[in-house]
Amino acid sequence: MARILFADDGIVFDGRRAEEAPIGGAESALVGLAEALARRGHAVGVYNNCAAPLDHRGVEWRRLRDGMPAGADLYIANRGDKLLRLVPAARRTLFWIHNPARYLLKWRYLAKLAWRRPLIVFSGPYHAATYPRWAPAGGRVVIPHGIAEIFRTGAPAAAPPPPRAVFTSNPLRSLDWVLDRWERDIQPAVPGAELHVFSGPEPYGGIGARKAGLMRPVLDRARALAPAGVVLRPPVARNVLAAALAEMRVFLYRGDPGETFCAAAAEAQAMGVPAVVQDIGSLRERVDDGLTGFIAKDAAAFSAAAIRLLTDDELWRAQHAAALAGKRSYGWDEAAAAFERLLA
């Protein structure tokens, strides 16, 4: 058994909140990995901006401001450069990042990375390619995020769902573009089709609150498109989202260069929901073109693929089966095993 410590200096969250309310992808990943490592017998502590100390599912949640131990077998600093100064006697230090690594090319990051020399953990090839070879690191490793168990265990659909599409990401990440495709092309070709939008600032804590003004026009547009079948819903907890995805026919998302893993696409694919996306960010790593969805080359191809999946039952059945067969084998236990190997 190893003593494994995490530190995060972002929004307020803990393991219990992750079960009861929507949280961001990086926060959800930390919870998933910490709990998986605890299940595997390790002593796991997370030091962050949790509202109060909490022991939950084998993980000790403690307030970062109260201080951290000096040592651990493995210390995982999550995103923040100031965290690299903590746990100086750790046997192994990792710097786990979740955004394109170009933000590290600032003096305050480069200086600490050169001094601490942590092993930097990326979530995929696209992500790793955003950090130049010349930049300092104590090594680089790719470990994809796991997919939460609740999205990996849903039963296959007994029949194709009604023509119901879904968007489950940040409204500033292509929702306006998807609404364009829906209003101009998709819904007119499939009368009665619905686009369910689970989106809003709530998962992002204070950051979301600061960007709520930017999000509002996009969400207001989605709300105004109710006559065109758009159903605006707030972000929801994972169990509610999994139940909703089981009723969806296609996941629509253009993509964003800032998306280094795209849990939204991964969760939909694991539930057997075919996806229509573009080759932006990490989406080529999540969707198998022509097998579990389509990677559209342009707006016209995006709309055409969405229309096909909303109307062609045989195509939908084939892609639903392929997604279930190929997109749910890697969960947080598999990711935790990869992190364990770094202890050697």
SEKOL-473959 format. One record per residue (C-alpha): x, y, z. Coordinates in steps of 0.25 Angstrom, whole numbers, plus 5000, padded with zeros to 4 digits. Last residue first. Layout:
XYZ ...
This chain:
503250064963 502250174967 501950204952 501250074950 500250114960 499750224951 499550124940 498750034950 497950164954 497550184939 497050034938 496250054951 495750184946 495050124934 495550074920 494649964914 493450054910 493750104896 493949984887 492749884889 491749984893 492150084883 492149974872 490749934876 490150074876 490850094862 490149974856 488850004862 488850144857 489250104843 488050004843 487050114849 487350214839 486650344843 487350414854 488750354850 488550404836 488150544839 489350554848 490250514837 489650614827 489750724837 491250694840 491550674825 490950814822 491750884834 493050824829 493950704830 493050624839 493650524849 492550424849 492050324859 492450194866 492850124853 492950224842 493950314849 494450244862 494150354872 494950384885 496350404880 495850474868 495150564877 496450614884 496450764879 495650774866 495350674856 493850704855 492750634863 491550544861 491450434872 490750304873 490150284887 490550144892 490650184907 492150184906 492050274894 491250374902 492250374913 493450384904 492850504897 492550584909 493850544915 494550614904 496050584906 496950704902 495750794899 496350934898 496350924883 494850914883 493950814877 492650814868 491850734877 490550654875 490250524882 489250444875 488050354878 487750394893 486950314903 488150244910 488750384910 487750434920 487950324930 489450344930 489250494932 488350464944 489350374950 490450474947 489850594953 489250694944 489550814936 488250904933 487350864922 486950944910 486050864900 486250904886 485150844877 485050964867 483951034875 484851024887 485851104879 485751224889 486351144900 487551104892 487751254888 487651294903 488751194906 489651254895 489351394900 489551354915 490951284913 491751414913 491051464925 491251334932 492751344930 493051394945 492051294951 492651184943 494051214948 493451224962 492851084961 493051014948 491950914948 490851024949 491151104937 490151044928 489850924919 489050804917 488450834903 487450734898 487250744883 485850694878 485350634865 483850654862 484150684847 485450624843 485950704831 485550844836 486250794850 487550764843 487850884834 487651024838 487251014853 488050894856 489350934849 489251074855 488951014869 490250934867 491051064864 490451134876 490751014885 492251004880 492951014893 492451134900 491251054905 492150964912 491750814909 490550724909 489950734895 488850624892 488050584880 486650514880 486050454868 485350344875 486150234882 486650114874 486149984880 486449894892 487649984895 488849914901 488949924916 489750024923 490949984930 492050074925 491350214928 491150184943 492550134944 493250264941 494150274929 495550274932 496450394927 497550354917 498950334923 500050394914 501450404920 502550514920 503850524928 504450604938 503950724930 504550854924 504050914911 504950874899 504050774894 502850864893 501550834900 500350834892 500750704886 500450634899 498950674898 498750624884 499450494888 498550474900 498250504915 499550564918 500350544931 501650624934 502750554942 503150664951 504550734950 504350814962 505350934958 505050934943 503550914946 503551034956 504351124946 503451084934 502151114942 502451254947 503151284934 502051254925 502051134915 501151054924 499851114917 500351044904 500050914911 498650894905 497750874917 497650754927 498950754934 499450654944 500850694950 501450564956 502450554968 503150434973 503750404986 503050524992 503950605002 503550744996 502050714998 501750854993 502550954984 501850894971 500550934976 500851074973 500851034958 499350994958 498850874949 498650764959 499950734967 500050584969 500950534980 501350384981 502050314992 501750435001 502450545009 502350685015 500950665019 499950775014 499450905020 498150955026 497951045014 497850915005 496650875013 496550725014 495750615007 496250475012 495850365001 495250235005 493950254999 493750385006 494550445018 494250595019 494850715024 494050845021 493650935009 494750865000 495750954994 496750844992 497650744999 497250604994 497750485002 497950344998 498450225006 498550114995 497749984995 497249974980 495950034985 496650164989 497350174976 496050164969 495450274978 496650374975 496550344960 495050374959 495050494968 496250554961 495550524947 494250594952 495050714956 495750724943 494350704935 493550804943 492550774953 491050734953 490350714966 490150594976 491150494973 492350594970 491850674983 492150544991 493550534985 493950674988 493750814982 494050964983 494851014971 496251014968 497550994977 497650844975 498650754983 498650604982 499450514992 499750364991 500250275002 500550144996 500050005000 
